Amino acid sequence: MSNPNTYKRAEILIEALPYIQKLYGKTIVIKYGGNAMINEELKNSVIQDIILLKYVGMNPVLVHGGGPDLTNALKKLNIKSEFVNGLRVTDQSVIEVAQMVFIGKTNKEIVSLINSKGGKAIGLSGIDGKLIECEKLKMMIDGKETDLGYVGKITNINSKLIELLAEDEYIPVIAPIGTDKDGQSYNINADTVASEVAIALKAEKLILLTDVEGVKTVGEKQEILPVLTINQTKELIEKKVISGGMIPKVLGCVDALERGVKRTHIIDGRVPHCILLEIFTDEGIGTMIVKD
């Protein structure tokens, strides 16, 4: 008699088959951040997931954050970190360290890890080939314009370079630093970069890895909302069911959907192999936001 676990493994592969067929040749943009970048086991599982997507015929594109790395580097240099509405105030000294950390350390560590596990990654930042063009972000707080320093607002994504790599055998890994028309570098929110890259590439999916299980209901019995439409998402923001750091993530998803991305997902990066579970299983594990 055959081992029932063998059949179970076969069932898992069969469940994945229609998703592999549907997504073959399609672009999937993944925002990599949070605990999945810190915990070694999670780091390895995310990288394995991304390599597997490439080997079954998809075109994964990785956009990474790296806030904890930057905070640690600034501490060592005795440079104070200050945040306004979740965005880091970035003066000249901070942008210099951000470039050094995001491009020189974090990006290259991810590229090296992918390459060591059998993938072919190439590290990029918004500076390369004017990949991410931006201007200074102007933020209004309580009716007053607040200067955040070198924090950028994206004006254009030059997607040709990403497409050339992703549609070939490579996995592009993008650091969230952009430049203005004068060549000045800017720090940009990685969720925003991932959303804009997904739009520019007309991606099939945008996946944001977070440190929460997904969008949840409020009250004593908090439950994950597996699927939301654009209108439902906007209503939940108005009702303050969605609040705090989740707002920019869901708004990035809504913006991506309204500008051509087919599906967006907010998933828990603390779950091993979270990307495979979300893409290749019927149940999924996070919140999928879709068009109405």
Summary of the structure (lengths in Angstrom):
residues: 292
radius of gyration: 19.1
end to end distance: 49.0
largest distance: 73.6
contacts: 979
relative contact order: 0.15
helix: 43%
strand: 25%
